[in-house]
Amino acid sequence: MAVYLDHAATAPLRREALEAMLPYLTEHFGNPSSIHAAGRRARLGLDEARETVAHLLGARPREIVFTAGGTEADNLAVKGVAWAGSARGRRIVTTAVEHKAVLHACSVLERFGFGVTYLPVDRYGMVDPDAVANAIDDHTTLVSVMYANNEVGTIQPIREIGSICRERRVLFHVDAVQAAGHLPLEVNELQVDLLSLAAHKVGGPKGVGALFVRHGTQLLPQQSGGSQERQRRAGTENVAGIAGFARALDLARADAEGEREPTRLAKMRDALLQGVTAIPGAEPTGHPERRLPSIASFVIDGVEGGDLVAALDLEGIATSTGSACTTGSADPSHVLLAMGYAPEKAHGSLRLSVGHGNAAEEMPGVVDAIGRVVERIRSVRPRQAAASA
């Protein structure tokens, strides 16, 4: 068995995205800032990709800033808005379950005198819009809430929070990295001012991302150098990667808007949720209804998440304990801790994320393998404990 169930960490590069990239890796290799023919041809590819991404977001091309990934997009949004608006106020509101790109950016700002409110979430990882409203004061310049959680798949009430921020005249940033390809991204309907994306989550190349910045939003660049991206992000644009990103995002949007692919993914997700939960000591995490169609997540008693992932890898099944950005850390998931799970419980986390290349026929074998591996790990742990006593 060779089954890839870690699409939330990265999705395989789609063939169509690769084909879109190849011309800019070969004959159209010019620097898009150059004024000669080779540069102009590269610029044309860059402009076409920007128009595609803008159209998919219901935005204007000038509102799209290409970055080196979702992490840079989050940092540019959070730090860029905070510093640009620091004369008016130095307070930020976010949640305790955000991606580390947002949380660490906020932590850096705190060292420079900014105040950050980290809102709690319920057992399902959901933030209360009323809590957001109550946290906003006259000194708040930014609210940052992720669209869908990358570890447990919970979908946040973004439209409600966007309406609150619009009413209070506070800028609203949404990390939509995990939501892209699954949920609507029209920025005007969501009432967001900044929105982060990453190419490799939707079948594009790694090392490419984008930040939507609503026209008129004050943003202090976080990378100095040239005047690329309307002076908001210096550095020669990765034209090939951006072309692949635009193509992958377009395909992912088409899949999400159809009935077949979301239904297919949700059926596989539900099969995993039902099958793994039947294992004694296994508990699903995340919201039971408001969750991405692609993510099934659990805490399992009597196992360490890292041991479980390694053992499943030997079975030919690629999984994760949560965010790939924190894999290798000895600390339990900050998301699960914020959701109220005890540290010893959170250590036994497992995330299964399905995608374009998976088939429903794979899921029963995956569930059987997880059951066998959990039983084997549990049988070994008492002997290890006795040996070390």
C-alpha positions, 0 to 999 in steps of 0.5 A: 500500500502506498497512500498519501494522506498529508495533502494539508501539508502539501499537495502533489504538483498538478500536471497542468500547473507544471505545464504552465510553469515550463515556458518560464523555465525555458524560453521565457526566462527573462526578468519581468522588470527588464524592458527588453523583449525577453523581460516583456514576455516574462512580464506578460506571463506575470500579469496574466497570472495576477489577473487570474488570481485576482479574478478568482478572489473577486479582486483587482489585479493591483490588489494582489502581491505575490510572495514566497509562500503563505508564511511570508504573506501572513508576516507581510499582512500582520507586521505590515499593517501593524507598523503602518497603523502604529500611529493610530493604535498598537493593538491586534486581535487574533486567536490562540489556534492560528498558524505559527506564521501569524502567532510568531509575527504577533510575538515579534510585534509584542517585543516592540510594544504592541498589544496582542489579544489571543482569543480562546476557542471552544472544544471544536476550535471555533472562535466566538464572533462576539468575543472578537467584537468585545476584544476590539477597542479604539486602539485596535488596528488589525484582526487576524483569524484563519479561515480553516484550521490546518490541523483539525479542519474547523471552519471559522465564521469569517463572514460574521467576523468580517462584518464586525470588523467592517462596522468597527472600521478595523482591518481584517486579515484572513489566513486562507492557506488551508481553505483555498481549493475548498471554500469560497474566496470572494474577498468582498463577500467575506468582507476581508481586507487582507487574505493569504494564500500558498500555491503548494496547498492547491497543487501548485509549486512550493515557494510561491504565495500571494497576499490580497491587499485591499486598495487603500490599505496602508502596508509597510513593506517587510522586505527591502530592495527593488520596487517590485509588486508596487513597492510592497514586496521587493525581489524578482518575481518567481514567474514560473512558480507564479504561473503554476500557482495561478493555474493550480488555483484556477483548477482547485476553484473549479473542483470546489465549485462543482459537486463531484470533488467536494462530495468525493473528498467528504465521503473519504474524510467521513470514512476515516472519521468513522473508521478510526473513531471505532478504535478504542481510545480514539477521539475525533478533533475539530468541529463535527460539521463546520470542517473542511471536506479534506481533513480528519483529525484525532487524538488517540490514547496510548500512542505518541503521534510521532511514533504513529506517523513513523509506523504508518510510513512503514506501512506505506501511508503518509500522515501527520501529527498536525502542522508540517511546520511544527513537526519534530517539536516535542511540544504538543499541538498548540491548537489542541491545547487551546481546544482544551485537550490535556498535554498527554492527550494532545501528544497522541494526535493524528491528521489524515488529509485527503486530496485529488489523487486519493480514492475511496477504495484506499480508506478501508485499508488505511483504517485497518492499518491504523488499528493494527499499528495502534495496537502494536504501539500500545503493546510495546509501550508497557514493556518499554516502561517496565524496562526503564523502571 
